[in-house]
Amino acid sequence: MVFIDESGLSQKPHRVRTWAPRGQTPVLQFDFNWKKLSVMAGMTVWNFYFRLYPGTIKGPQVIEFLEHLQRHIGGKLLVIWDGGPIHRSRLVRDYLDNLKGKIWAERLPAYAPELNPTEYVWGYFKQHELPNLCATDLAQLSRFGRKSLGRMRRRPKLVTAFWKQAELW
């Protein structure tokens, strides 16, 4: 069973509270040429898998990610995701139909992101790993995202906490 979700990363800094020496206001410097990365993650009970993509995620990227999951997890997969248009696209449906049951896809109820533990990965990532980062380019943002998500993935207690927050444990 794999819960899948997507999120976006931007060069625009995500501000949170920070510290600075008394009397000195912290300043985030960035340019206004914001480019975007998209990240797709699949979460199992013991781990999560992710891929970063430039721009937005479309059908071919969803298929690439499903192939990535098959290589790493193996066997039959039950994929649970939201009812987003990219999950319902003709390309993705045809791909799943051609697999003849290797991957079975089910949708979460509408307006129920709290049921998907992957949503809590994004919340933690954006609140604790990404804050106040002012990436100068997409490559720096990509490197930072890959490192941070990889570091999170190596913390089993954190992965367990995402499941407990989703109340599926």
DSSP file (Angstrom, degrees, kcal/mol; ACC not computed):
  #  RESIDUE AA STRUCTURE BP1 BP2  ACC     N-H-->O    O-->H-N    N-H-->O    O-->H-N    TCO  KAPPA ALPHA  PHI   PSI    X-CA   Y-CA   Z-CA
    1    1 A M              0   0    0      0, 0.0     2,-0.4     0, 0.0    44,-0.3   0.000 360.0 360.0 360.0 127.9    0.0    0.0    0.0
    2    2 A V  E     -a   79   0A   0     76,-3.1    78,-3.0    42,-0.1     2,-0.5  -0.991 360.0-151.8-131.9 124.2    1.4    3.4   -1.1
    3    3 A F  E     -aB  80  43A   0     40,-2.5    40,-3.1    -2,-0.4     2,-0.4  -0.836  22.0-163.1 -91.7 130.8   -0.1    6.8   -0.5
    4    4 A I  E     + B   0  42A   0     76,-2.5    78,-0.5    -2,-0.5     2,-0.3  -0.918  17.6 156.2-120.8 141.9    0.9    9.2   -3.2
    5    5 A D  E     - B   0  41A   0     36,-2.1    36,-2.6    -2,-0.4     2,-0.3  -0.980  25.2-137.7-155.4 161.9    0.8   13.0   -3.3
    6    6 A E  E     + B   0  40A   0     -2,-0.3     2,-0.3    34,-0.2    34,-0.2  -0.851  18.9 174.4-120.8 156.1    2.5   15.9   -5.1
    7    7 A S  E     - B   0  39A   0     32,-2.4    32,-2.9    -2,-0.3     2,-0.4  -0.945  22.7-121.1-150.7 170.9    3.7   19.3   -3.9
    8    8 A G  E     - B   0  38A   0     -2,-0.3     2,-0.4    30,-0.2    30,-0.2  -0.900  11.3-159.1-120.7 149.1    5.6   22.2   -5.3
    9    9 A L  E     - B   0  37A   0     28,-3.5    28,-3.1    -2,-0.4     2,-0.3  -0.971  14.7-169.7-122.5 141.1    8.8   24.0   -4.4
   10   10 A S  E     - B   0  36A   0     -2,-0.4   125,-0.2     2,-0.3    26,-0.2  -0.906  35.5-125.4-129.7 156.2    9.6   27.5   -5.4
   11   11 A Q  S    S+     0   0    0     24,-1.6   124,-0.3    -2,-0.3    25,-0.1   0.696  86.6 102.4 -69.7 -18.1   12.6   29.8   -5.3
   12   12 A K  S    S-     0   0    0     23,-0.3    -2,-0.3     1,-0.1   121,-0.1  -0.522  86.6-110.6 -65.8 126.2   10.4   32.2   -3.4
   13   13 A P        -     0   0    0      0, 0.0     2,-0.8     0, 0.0   121,-0.1  -0.294  16.8-136.1 -65.5 142.0   11.5   31.8    0.3
   14   14 A H        -     0   0    0    116,-0.4   118,-2.8   119,-0.3     2,-0.3  -0.877  29.2-144.4 -95.2 109.5    9.1   30.3    2.7
   15   15 A R        +     0   0    0     -2,-0.8     2,-0.3   116,-0.2   115,-0.0  -0.556  30.1 157.0 -85.2 138.0    9.2   32.5    5.7
   16   16 A V        -     0   0    0     -2,-0.3     2,-0.0     0, 0.0   111,-0.0  -0.886  52.2 -68.3-139.6 174.7    9.0   31.4    9.3
   17   17 A R        +     0   0    0     -2,-0.3     2,-0.3     1,-0.0     0, 0.0  -0.364  59.3 166.3 -65.5 146.1   10.2   32.8   12.6
   18   18 A T        -     0   0    0     -2,-0.0     2,-0.3     8,-0.0    -1,-0.0  -0.799  29.1-106.5-145.1-174.9   13.9   33.0   13.0
   19   19 A W        +     0   0    0     -2,-0.3     3,-0.0     6,-0.0     6,-0.0  -0.827  28.6 170.2-120.7 160.9   16.4   34.6   15.3
   20   20 A A        -     0   0    0     -2,-0.3     3,-0.1     6,-0.1     5,-0.1  -0.962  47.4 -76.0-158.0 158.2   18.9   37.4   14.9
   21   21 A P  S >  S-     0   0    0      0, 0.0     3,-2.4     0, 0.0     0, 0.0  -0.288  70.5 -79.8 -56.8 146.8   21.2   39.3   17.2
   22   22 A R  T 3  S+     0   0    0      1,-0.3     3,-0.1     3,-0.0    -3,-0.0  -0.211 118.3  16.0 -52.6 129.7   19.2   41.9   19.3
   23   23 A G  T 3  S+     0   0    0      1,-0.1     2,-0.6    -3,-0.1    -1,-0.3   0.376 102.7 102.5  88.1  -3.6   18.5   45.0   17.3
   24   24 A Q    <   -     0   0    0     -3,-2.4    -1,-0.1    -4,-0.0     3,-0.0  -0.941  63.7-144.4-117.0 114.0   19.3   43.4   13.9
   25   25 A T        -     0   0    0     -2,-0.6     2,-0.1    -3,-0.1    -6,-0.0  -0.587  24.1-118.2 -74.2 128.6   16.3   42.5   11.8
   26   26 A P        -     0   0    0      0, 0.0     2,-0.4     0, 0.0    -6,-0.1  -0.464  31.2-156.9 -67.5 140.3   16.9   39.3    9.8
   27   27 A V        -     0   0    0     -2,-0.1     2,-0.6     2,-0.0    -3,-0.0  -0.975  10.1-154.8-124.6 129.5   16.7   39.9    6.0
   28   28 A L        -     0   0    0     -2,-0.4     2,-0.5   105,-0.0   105,-0.1  -0.909  14.7-159.5-100.2 123.8   16.0   37.4    3.3
   29   29 A Q        +     0   0    0     -2,-0.6     2,-0.3   105,-0.1    -2,-0.0  -0.905  26.3 142.2-108.3 128.4   17.5   38.4   -0.1
   30   30 A F        -     0   0    0     -2,-0.5     2,-0.2   -17,-0.0   106,-0.1  -0.983  42.8-116.5-155.2 159.9   16.1   36.9   -3.3
   31   31 A D        -     0   0    0     -2,-0.3     0, 0.0     2,-0.1     0, 0.0  -0.506  27.2-118.8 -95.2 172.5   15.3   37.9   -6.8
   32   32 A F  S    S+     0   0    0     -2,-0.2     2,-1.2     1,-0.1   -20,-0.1   0.194  83.5 104.0 -99.6  17.0   11.8   37.9   -8.3
   33   33 A N        -     0   0    0    -22,-0.1     2,-0.4     2,-0.0    -1,-0.1  -0.607  57.2-174.3 -93.5  72.7   12.5   35.3  -11.0
   34   34 A W        -     0   0    0     -2,-1.2     2,-0.3   -23,-0.1    -2,-0.1  -0.556   6.8-175.2 -78.3 123.0   10.7   32.4   -9.3
   35   35 A K        -     0   0    0     -2,-0.4   -24,-1.6    20,-0.0     2,-0.4  -0.771  15.9-133.2-109.2 162.3   11.0   29.1  -10.9
   36   36 A K  E     -B   10   0A   0     -2,-0.3    19,-2.1   -26,-0.2     2,-0.4  -0.919  15.1-167.2-125.7 142.3    9.2   26.0   -9.7
   37   37 A L  E     -BC   9  54A   0    -28,-3.1   -28,-3.5    -2,-0.4     2,-0.4  -0.922  14.9-148.3-114.4 147.4   10.0   22.4   -9.0
   38   38 A S  E     -BC   8  53A   0     15,-3.6    15,-3.5    -2,-0.4     2,-0.4  -0.911   9.3-161.5-113.2 147.5    7.4   19.8   -8.4
   39   39 A V  E     -BC   7  52A   0    -32,-2.9   -32,-2.4    -2,-0.4     2,-0.4  -0.990   3.2-164.2-130.6 137.7    8.0   16.8   -6.1
   40   40 A M  E     -BC   6  51A   0     11,-2.5    11,-2.0    -2,-0.4     2,-0.4  -0.969  12.2-174.9-121.1 134.7    6.0   13.6   -6.0
   41   41 A A  E     -BC   5  50A   0    -36,-2.6   -36,-2.1    -2,-0.4     2,-0.4  -0.968  16.0-159.6-133.5 148.0    6.2   11.2   -3.1
   42   42 A G  E     -BC   4  49A   0      7,-2.7     7,-3.0    -2,-0.4     2,-0.5  -0.996  15.5-156.9-123.9 130.5    4.8    7.8   -2.3
   43   43 A M  E     +BC   3  48A   0    -40,-3.1   -40,-2.5    -2,-0.4     5,-0.2  -0.929  11.8 179.5-117.5 126.2    4.6    6.7    1.4
   44   44 A T        -     0   0    0      3,-3.1   -42,-0.1    -2,-0.5    -2,-0.0  -0.534  49.2 -93.0-105.5-179.9    4.5    3.2    2.7
   45   45 A V  S    S+     0   0    0    -44,-0.3   118,-0.1     1,-0.2     3,-0.1   0.843 124.1  30.7 -63.7 -32.8    4.4    2.1    6.3
   46   46 A W  S    S-     0   0    0      1,-0.1     2,-0.3   114,-0.0    -1,-0.2   0.596 127.6  -1.2-104.8 -13.2    8.1    1.9    6.6
   47   47 A N        -     0   0    0    112,-0.1    -3,-3.1   113,-0.0     2,-0.3  -0.959  56.3-127.1-161.7 171.8    9.5    4.5    4.2
   48   48 A F  E     -C   43   0A   0     -2,-0.3     2,-0.3    -5,-0.2    -5,-0.2  -0.995  14.9-154.9-136.0 150.7    8.7    7.1    1.6
   49   49 A Y  E     -C   42   0A   0     -7,-3.0    -7,-2.7    -2,-0.3     2,-0.3  -0.890  16.3-178.5-120.4 146.2   10.0    7.5   -2.0
   50   50 A F  E     -C   41   0A   0     -2,-0.3     2,-0.3    -9,-0.2    -9,-0.2  -0.977  16.4-167.5-147.4 158.4   10.2   10.8   -3.9
   51   51 A R  E     -C   40   0A   0    -11,-2.0   -11,-2.5    -2,-0.3     2,-0.4  -0.988  16.5-141.6-142.5 142.3   11.2   12.3   -7.2
   52   52 A L  E     -C   39   0A   0     -2,-0.3   -13,-0.2   -13,-0.2    -2,-0.0  -0.860  18.2-173.4-105.9 142.9   11.7   16.0   -8.2
   53   53 A Y  E     -C   38   0A   0    -15,-3.5   -15,-3.6    -2,-0.4     2,-0.2  -0.993  26.4-117.7-134.5 138.8   10.5   17.3  -11.5
   54   54 A P  E    S-C   37   0A   0      0, 0.0   -17,-0.2     0, 0.0     2,-0.1  -0.544  84.2  -5.3 -71.5 142.4   11.1   20.8  -13.1
   55   55 A G  S    S-     0   0    0    -19,-2.1     2,-0.2    -2,-0.2    -2,-0.2  -0.405 115.8 -20.4  75.3-151.0    7.8   22.6  -13.8
   56   56 A T        -     0   0    0     -2,-0.1     2,-0.4   -19,-0.1   -18,-0.1  -0.586  66.0-109.3 -96.3 157.8    4.5   20.9  -13.1
   57   57 A I        +     0   0    0     -2,-0.2     2,-0.2   -18,-0.1    29,-0.1  -0.718  42.8 169.7 -87.6 130.6    3.7   17.2  -12.9
   58   58 A K    >>  -     0   0    0     -2,-0.4     4,-1.9    28,-0.0     3,-0.6  -0.650  51.6 -71.9-127.0-175.4    1.7   15.7  -15.7
   59   59 A G  H 3> S+     0   0    0      1,-0.2     4,-2.3    -2,-0.2     5,-0.2   0.861 126.2  53.1 -50.8 -47.9    0.8   12.2  -16.9
   60   60 A P  H 3> S+     0   0    0      0, 0.0     4,-2.3     0, 0.0    -1,-0.2   0.872 109.8  49.3 -60.3 -35.6    4.3   11.2  -18.1
   61   61 A Q  H <> S+     0   0    0     -3,-0.6     4,-2.4     2,-0.2    -2,-0.2   0.877 108.8  52.8 -70.4 -36.4    5.8   12.1  -14.7
   62   62 A V  H  X S+     0   0    0     -4,-1.9     4,-2.4     2,-0.2    -1,-0.2   0.930 111.1  47.1 -62.7 -44.3    3.1   10.2  -12.9
   63   63 A I  H  X S+     0   0    0     -4,-2.3     4,-2.3     2,-0.2    -2,-0.2   0.913 110.8  51.7 -63.6 -42.9    3.9    7.1  -15.0
   64   64 A E  H  X S+     0   0    0     -4,-2.3     4,-2.1     1,-0.2    -1,-0.2   0.905 110.8  48.7 -59.5 -41.4    7.7    7.6  -14.4
   65   65 A F  H  X S+     0   0    0     -4,-2.4     4,-2.4     2,-0.2    -2,-0.2   0.904 109.1  51.8 -67.5 -40.7    7.1    7.8  -10.7
   66   66 A L  H  X S+     0   0    0     -4,-2.4     4,-2.2     2,-0.2    -1,-0.2   0.891 110.2  49.4 -62.3 -38.6    4.9    4.6  -10.7
   67   67 A E  H  X S+     0   0    0     -4,-2.3     4,-2.1     2,-0.2    -1,-0.2   0.894 108.7  53.7 -64.7 -39.6    7.7    2.8  -12.5
   68   68 A H  H  X S+     0   0    0     -4,-2.1     4,-1.8     1,-0.2    -2,-0.2   0.917 109.0  48.7 -59.4 -45.1   10.1    4.1   -9.9
   69   69 A L  H  X>S+     0   0    0     -4,-2.4     4,-3.1     1,-0.2     5,-0.7   0.909 108.4  53.4 -62.8 -42.6    7.9    2.7   -7.2
   70   70 A Q  H  X5S+     0   0    0     -4,-2.2     4,-0.9     1,-0.2    -1,-0.2   0.887 108.7  49.9 -61.1 -39.1    7.7   -0.7   -8.9
   71   71 A R  H  <5S+     0   0    0     -4,-2.1    -1,-0.2     1,-0.2    -2,-0.2   0.890 119.5  36.6 -65.6 -38.6   11.5   -0.9   -9.1
   72   72 A H  H  <5S+     0   0    0     -4,-1.8    -2,-0.2    -5,-0.2    -1,-0.2   0.807 129.8  27.3 -88.0 -31.1   12.0   -0.1   -5.5
   73   73 A I  H  <5S-     0   0    0     -4,-3.1    -3,-0.2    -5,-0.2    -2,-0.1   0.855  87.2-168.8-100.2 -44.5    9.0   -1.9   -3.9
   74   74 A G     << +     0   0    0     -4,-0.9    -3,-0.1    -5,-0.7    -2,-0.1   0.111  42.9  58.6  73.9 166.3    8.3   -4.8   -6.2
   75   75 A G  S    S-     0   0    0     -5,-0.1     2,-0.2     2,-0.1    -1,-0.2  -0.169 103.1 -27.9  72.1-169.8    5.3   -7.0   -6.2
   76   76 A K        -     0   0    0     -3,-0.1     2,-0.4    27,-0.1    27,-0.2  -0.560  65.0-152.3 -80.0 144.6    1.7   -5.8   -6.5
   77   77 A L  E     - d   0 103A   0     25,-2.9    27,-3.1    -2,-0.2     2,-0.6  -0.943  15.1-154.2-122.0 138.8    0.9   -2.3   -5.3
   78   78 A L  E     - d   0 104A   0     -2,-0.4   -76,-3.1    25,-0.2     2,-0.5  -0.960  22.5-161.9-104.5 112.8   -2.2   -0.6   -4.0
   79   79 A V  E     -ad   2 105A   0     25,-3.3    27,-3.0    -2,-0.6     2,-0.5  -0.842   6.3-169.0 -99.6 127.9   -1.8    3.1   -4.8
   80   80 A I  E     +ad   3 106A   0    -78,-3.0   -76,-2.5    -2,-0.5     2,-0.3  -0.977  22.7 145.8-119.3 122.4   -4.0    5.5   -2.9
   81   81 A W  E     - d   0 107A   0     25,-2.2    27,-2.4    -2,-0.5   -76,-0.1  -0.882  47.0 -85.2-145.8 174.6   -4.1    9.1   -4.1
   82   82 A D        -     0   0    0    -78,-0.5    -1,-0.1    -2,-0.3    28,-0.1  -0.166  47.2-100.1 -77.3 178.3   -6.4   12.1   -4.4
   83   83 A G        +     0   0    0     25,-0.1    -1,-0.1    26,-0.1     5,-0.1  -0.008  64.8 154.3 -91.2  31.0   -8.8   12.6   -7.3
   84   84 A G    >>  -     0   0    0      1,-0.1     4,-1.1     3,-0.1     3,-1.0  -0.174  56.5-113.0 -60.0 152.0   -6.5   15.1   -9.1
   85   85 A P  H 3> S+     0   0    0      0, 0.0     4,-0.5     0, 0.0     3,-0.2   0.819 114.9  58.2 -57.4 -33.9   -6.8   15.5  -12.8
   86   86 A I  H 34 S+     0   0    0      1,-0.2     3,-0.4     2,-0.2     6,-0.2   0.823 105.3  50.7 -69.4 -27.3   -3.3   14.0  -13.4
   87   87 A H  H <4 S+     0   0    0     -3,-1.0    -1,-0.2     1,-0.2    -3,-0.1   0.747 114.2  44.3 -78.0 -23.3   -4.3   10.8  -11.7
   88   88 A R  H  < S+     0   0    0     -4,-1.1    -1,-0.2    -3,-0.2    -2,-0.2   0.394  86.2 127.6 -98.9   2.3   -7.5   10.5  -13.8
   89   89 A S  S  X S-     0   0    0     -4,-0.5     4,-2.6    -3,-0.4     5,-0.2  -0.169  70.2-118.7 -63.1 154.0   -5.8   11.4  -17.1
   90   90 A R  H  > S+     0   0    0      1,-0.2     4,-2.9     2,-0.2     5,-0.2   0.896 113.4  55.3 -58.1 -43.0   -6.2    9.0  -20.1
   91   91 A L  H  > S+     0   0    0      1,-0.2     4,-2.0     2,-0.2    -1,-0.2   0.915 111.1  43.1 -59.0 -46.1   -2.5    8.4  -20.2
   92   92 A V  H  > S+     0   0    0     -6,-0.2     4,-2.6     2,-0.2    -2,-0.2   0.913 114.1  50.6 -69.0 -43.0   -2.3    7.2  -16.6
   93   93 A R  H  X S+     0   0    0     -4,-2.6     4,-2.5     1,-0.2    -2,-0.2   0.925 111.2  48.6 -61.2 -43.8   -5.5    5.1  -16.8
   94   94 A D  H  X S+     0   0    0     -4,-2.9     4,-2.1    -5,-0.2    -1,-0.2   0.908 110.8  51.3 -62.3 -41.2   -4.2    3.4  -20.0
   95   95 A Y  H  X S+     0   0    0     -4,-2.0     4,-0.8    -5,-0.2    -2,-0.2   0.942 111.9  46.0 -60.3 -47.9   -0.9    2.7  -18.3
   96   96 A L  H ><>S+     0   0    0     -4,-2.6     3,-0.7     1,-0.2     5,-0.6   0.888 111.4  52.5 -63.9 -39.0   -2.6    1.2  -15.2
   97   97 A D  H ><5S+     0   0    0     -4,-2.5     3,-1.2     1,-0.2    -1,-0.2   0.877 106.1  54.3 -63.4 -37.7   -4.9   -0.9  -17.4
   98   98 A N  H 3<5S+     0   0    0     -4,-2.1    -1,-0.2     1,-0.2    -2,-0.2   0.666  95.7  67.3 -71.8 -16.2   -1.9   -2.3  -19.4
   99   99 A L  T X<5S-     0   0    0     -4,-0.8     3,-0.8    -3,-0.7    -1,-0.2   0.617  95.9-141.1 -79.9 -11.4   -0.3   -3.5  -16.1
  100  100 A K  T < 5S-     0   0    0     -3,-1.2    -3,-0.1    -4,-0.4    -2,-0.1   0.904  71.8 -34.9  53.0  50.5   -3.0   -6.1  -15.7
  101  101 A G  T 3 <S+     0   0    0     -5,-0.6    -1,-0.2     2,-0.3     3,-0.2   0.434 104.0 117.2  91.4   0.2   -3.4   -5.7  -11.9
  102  102 A K  S <  S+     0   0    0     -3,-0.8   -25,-2.9     1,-0.2     2,-0.4   0.867  88.1  29.8 -66.6 -33.8    0.3   -5.0  -10.9
  103  103 A I  E    S-d   77   0A   0     -7,-0.3     2,-0.5   -27,-0.2    -2,-0.3  -0.991  72.5-168.0-127.1 124.9   -0.8   -1.6   -9.6
  104  104 A W  E     -d   78   0A   0    -27,-3.1   -25,-3.3    -2,-0.4     2,-0.4  -0.952  12.3-155.2-109.9 127.4   -4.3   -1.0   -8.3
  105  105 A A  E     +d   79   0A   0     -2,-0.5     2,-0.3   -27,-0.2   -25,-0.2  -0.881  13.7 178.4-110.4 134.1   -5.3    2.6   -7.8
  106  106 A E  E     -d   80   0A   0    -27,-3.0   -25,-2.2    -2,-0.4     2,-0.3  -0.955  21.6-129.3-128.3 149.7   -7.9    3.9   -5.4
  107  107 A R  E     -d   81   0A   0     -2,-0.3   -25,-0.2   -27,-0.2     3,-0.1  -0.750  15.0-126.9-100.4 145.7   -8.9    7.5   -4.7
  108  108 A L        -     0   0    0    -27,-2.4   -25,-0.1    -2,-0.3     3,-0.1  -0.478  45.5 -85.5 -75.4 157.8   -9.2    9.2   -1.3
  109  109 A P    >   -     0   0    0      0, 0.0     3,-0.9     0, 0.0    -1,-0.1  -0.314  57.6 -88.9 -61.2 151.7  -12.5   10.9   -0.6
  110  110 A A  T 3  S+     0   0    0      1,-0.2   -28,-0.0   -28,-0.1    -3,-0.0  -0.310 108.9  12.4 -61.4 144.9  -12.8   14.5   -1.9
  111  111 A Y  T 3  S+     0   0    0      1,-0.1    -1,-0.2    -3,-0.1     3,-0.1   0.833  94.5 115.6  57.4  38.8  -11.6   17.2    0.5
  112  112 A A    X   +     0   0    0     -3,-0.9     3,-1.7     1,-0.1     4,-0.2  -0.360  17.7 145.3-130.9  55.8   -9.9   14.7    2.9
  113  113 A P  G >   +     0   0    0      0, 0.0     3,-1.8     0, 0.0     6,-0.3   0.769  66.0  73.1 -64.6 -22.4   -6.1   15.5    2.7
  114  114 A E  G 3  S+     0   0    0      1,-0.3     6,-0.1    -3,-0.1    -2,-0.0   0.665  88.4  62.2 -66.7 -14.0   -5.8   14.6    6.4
  115  115 A L  G <  S+     0   0    0     -3,-1.7    -1,-0.3    -6,-0.1    51,-0.1   0.594  88.8  79.6 -84.0 -11.2   -6.2   11.0    5.4
  116  116 A N    X>  -     0   0    0     -3,-1.8     3,-1.6    -4,-0.2     4,-0.5  -0.861  65.3-159.8-101.7 111.1   -3.1   11.0    3.3
  117  117 A P  H >> S+     0   0    0      0, 0.0     4,-0.9     0, 0.0     3,-0.8   0.746  88.5  70.3 -62.2 -20.9    0.1   10.7    5.4
  118  118 A T  H 3> S+     0   0    0      1,-0.2     4,-1.7     2,-0.2     3,-0.4   0.812  87.2  65.2 -65.9 -28.4    2.2   12.1    2.6
  119  119 A E  H <> S+     0   0    0     -3,-1.6     4,-2.0    -6,-0.3    -1,-0.2   0.853  98.8  53.4 -59.4 -33.7    0.5   15.5    3.2
  120  120 A Y  H <X S+     0   0    0     -3,-0.8     4,-2.3    -4,-0.5    -1,-0.2   0.774 101.1  59.3 -75.4 -25.6    2.3   15.5    6.6
  121  121 A V  H  X S+     0   0    0     -4,-0.9     4,-2.8    -3,-0.4    -1,-0.2   0.948 108.5  45.4 -61.1 -48.1    5.6   15.0    4.8
  122  122 A W  H  X S+     0   0    0     -4,-1.7     4,-2.8     2,-0.2     5,-0.3   0.910 111.7  52.1 -63.5 -42.0    5.0   18.2    2.9
  123  123 A G  H  X S+     0   0    0     -4,-2.0     4,-1.7     2,-0.2    -1,-0.2   0.939 114.1  41.9 -60.0 -47.5    3.9   20.1    6.1
  124  124 A Y  H  X>S+     0   0    0     -4,-2.3     4,-3.1     2,-0.2     5,-0.8   0.931 114.5  52.2 -64.7 -45.6    7.0   19.0    8.0
  125  125 A F  I  X>S+     0   0    0     -4,-2.8     5,-2.5     1,-0.2     4,-1.3   0.915 114.6  40.9 -57.5 -46.5    9.3   19.7    5.0
  126  126 A K  I  <5S+     0   0    0     -4,-2.8    -1,-0.2     3,-0.2    -2,-0.2   0.758 121.8  41.4 -77.6 -23.8    8.0   23.2    4.4
  127  127 A Q  I  <5S+     0   0    0     -4,-1.7    -2,-0.2    -5,-0.3    -1,-0.2   0.781 131.2  18.1 -92.7 -29.9    7.8   24.1    8.1
  128  128 A H  I  <5S+     0   0    0     -4,-3.1    -3,-0.2    -5,-0.2    -2,-0.2   0.700 131.1  30.8-117.3 -25.8   11.1   22.6    9.4
  129  129 A E  I  <<S+     0   0    0     -4,-1.3    -3,-0.2    -5,-0.8    -4,-0.1   0.811 120.8  39.5-103.8 -38.8   13.5   21.9    6.5
  130  130 A L  S > <S+     0   0    0     -5,-2.5     3,-1.7    -6,-0.2  -116,-0.4   0.651  78.1 125.6 -91.7 -18.0   12.7   24.5    3.8
  131  131 A P  T 3  S+     0   0    0      0, 0.0  -116,-0.2     0, 0.0     3,-0.1  -0.068  80.7   2.0 -55.5 142.2   12.1   27.8    5.8
  132  132 A N  T 3  S+     0   0    0   -118,-2.8     2,-0.5     1,-0.2  -117,-0.1   0.574  87.1 146.6  63.6  13.4   14.1   30.8    5.0
  133  133 A L    <   -     0   0    0     -3,-1.7     2,-0.6  -119,-0.3  -119,-0.3  -0.683  30.4-167.5 -78.4 128.6   16.0   29.2    2.1
  134  134 A C        -     0   0    0     -2,-0.5     2,-0.2  -121,-0.1  -122,-0.1  -0.768  10.8-162.5-115.8  83.1   16.7   31.6   -0.6
  135  135 A A        -     0   0    0     -2,-0.6     3,-0.1  -124,-0.3    -2,-0.0  -0.449  12.3-153.3 -69.3 134.6   17.8   29.4   -3.5
  136  136 A T  S    S+     0   0    0     -2,-0.2     2,-0.3     1,-0.1    -1,-0.1   0.763  74.9   0.9 -80.4 -25.0   19.7   31.3   -6.2
  137  137 A D  S  > S-     0   0    0      1,-0.1     4,-1.9  -103,-0.0     5,-0.2  -0.939  79.5 -95.5-152.8 174.6   18.6   28.9   -8.9
  138  138 A L  H  > S+     0   0    0     -2,-0.3     4,-2.5     1,-0.2     5,-0.2   0.828 118.8  58.2 -65.9 -33.1   16.6   25.7   -9.6
  139  139 A A  H  > S+     0   0    0      2,-0.2     4,-2.6     1,-0.2    -1,-0.2   0.910 107.1  47.0 -64.5 -42.4   19.7   23.5   -9.3
  140  140 A Q  H  > S+     0   0    0      2,-0.2     4,-2.5     1,-0.2    -2,-0.2   0.910 113.0  49.2 -65.8 -41.5   20.3   24.7   -5.7
  141  141 A L  H  X S+     0   0    0     -4,-1.9     4,-2.7     2,-0.2    -2,-0.2   0.903 111.9  49.4 -62.6 -41.7   16.7   24.3   -4.8
  142  142 A S  H  X S+     0   0    0     -4,-2.5     4,-2.7     2,-0.2     5,-0.2   0.929 111.5  47.9 -63.8 -47.2   16.7   20.8   -6.3
  143  143 A R  H  X S+     0   0    0     -4,-2.6     4,-2.5     1,-0.2     5,-0.2   0.926 114.2  46.9 -59.9 -45.4   19.9   19.8   -4.4
  144  144 A F  H  X S+     0   0    0     -4,-2.5     4,-2.8     2,-0.2     5,-0.2   0.927 113.0  48.7 -64.1 -44.4   18.5   21.2   -1.1
  145  145 A G  H  X S+     0   0    0     -4,-2.7     4,-2.6     1,-0.2     5,-0.3   0.916 112.4  48.3 -61.3 -44.1   15.2   19.4   -1.6
  146  146 A R  H  X S+     0   0    0     -4,-2.7     4,-2.1     2,-0.2    -1,-0.2   0.921 114.3  45.8 -62.3 -45.3   16.8   16.1   -2.4
  147  147 A K  H  X S+     0   0    0     -4,-2.5     4,-2.4    -5,-0.2    -2,-0.2   0.933 114.9  46.8 -63.6 -46.8   19.1   16.3    0.6
  148  148 A S  H  X S+     0   0    0     -4,-2.8     4,-2.4     2,-0.2    -2,-0.2   0.929 114.3  45.5 -64.6 -46.8   16.4   17.3    3.0
  149  149 A L  H  X S+     0   0    0     -4,-2.6     4,-2.2    -5,-0.2    -1,-0.2   0.884 113.1  51.5 -65.6 -37.1   13.9   14.7    1.9
  150  150 A G  H  X S+     0   0    0     -4,-2.1     4,-1.1    -5,-0.3    -1,-0.2   0.900 110.0  49.5 -63.6 -40.7   16.6   12.1    2.0
  151  151 A R  H  < S+     0   0    0     -4,-2.4     3,-0.4     1,-0.2    -2,-0.2   0.905 111.5  49.0 -64.3 -42.0   17.5   13.1    5.5
  152  152 A M  H >< S+     0   0    0     -4,-2.4     3,-1.7     1,-0.2     7,-0.2   0.895 106.3  57.3 -63.4 -39.5   13.8   12.9    6.5
  153  153 A R  H 3< S+     0   0    0     -4,-2.2    -1,-0.2     1,-0.3    -2,-0.2   0.786  99.3  59.3 -64.2 -28.1   13.5    9.5    5.0
  154  154 A R  T 3< S+     0   0    0     -4,-1.1    -1,-0.3    -3,-0.4    -2,-0.2   0.345  87.6  84.6 -84.0   7.9   16.3    8.1    7.1
  155  155 A R    X>  -     0   0    0     -3,-1.7     4,-1.8     1,-0.2     3,-0.7  -0.829  56.4-175.3-111.9  92.8   14.4    9.0   10.3
  156  156 A P  H 3> S+     0   0    0      0, 0.0     4,-2.4     0, 0.0     5,-0.2   0.830  83.1  56.9 -59.0 -34.3   12.0    6.1   11.1
  157  157 A K  H 3> S+     0   0    0      1,-0.2     4,-1.9     2,-0.2     5,-0.1   0.868 106.6  50.6 -65.6 -34.1   10.4    7.9   14.0
  158  158 A L  H <> S+     0   0    0     -3,-0.7     4,-1.8     2,-0.2    -1,-0.2   0.924 109.2  49.8 -67.8 -44.9    9.5   10.8   11.7
  159  159 A V  H  X S+     0   0    0     -4,-1.8     4,-1.5    -7,-0.2    -2,-0.2   0.909 111.2  50.1 -60.0 -42.2    7.9    8.5    9.2
  160  160 A T  H  X S+     0   0    0     -4,-2.4     4,-2.3     1,-0.2    -1,-0.2   0.887 106.4  56.0 -62.2 -39.3    5.9    6.8   12.0
  161  161 A A  H  X S+     0   0    0     -4,-1.9     4,-2.3     1,-0.2    -1,-0.2   0.871 102.8  54.8 -63.0 -36.8    4.8   10.3   13.2
  162  162 A F  H  X S+     0   0    0     -4,-1.8     4,-1.4     1,-0.2    -1,-0.2   0.902 109.4  47.9 -63.2 -39.3    3.4   11.1    9.7
  163  163 A W  H  <>S+     0   0    0     -4,-1.5     5,-1.6     1,-0.2     6,-0.6   0.907 110.9  50.4 -66.7 -41.6    1.3    7.9    9.9
  164  164 A K  H ><5S+     0   0    0     -4,-2.3     3,-1.1     1,-0.2    -2,-0.2   0.870 107.4  54.1 -66.2 -35.5    0.0    8.7   13.4
  165  165 A Q  H 3<5S+     0   0    0     -4,-2.3    -1,-0.2     1,-0.3    -2,-0.2   0.853 105.5  53.3 -65.9 -32.9   -1.0   12.2   12.3
  166  166 A A  T 3<5S-     0   0    0     -4,-1.4    -1,-0.3    -5,-0.2    -2,-0.2   0.523 107.3-132.3 -79.1  -3.7   -3.1   10.7    9.5
  167  167 A E  T < 5S+     0   0    0     -3,-1.1    -3,-0.2    -4,-0.3    -2,-0.1   0.826  77.3 113.1  56.3  35.0   -4.8    8.5   12.2
  168  168 A L      <       0   0    0     -5,-1.6    -4,-0.2     1,-0.1    -1,-0.1   0.429 360.0 360.0-108.3  -3.7   -4.3    5.5   10.0
  169  169 A W              0   0    0     -6,-0.6    -1,-0.1    -5,-0.1    -5,-0.1   0.484 360.0 360.0 -64.1 360.0   -1.9    3.7   12.3
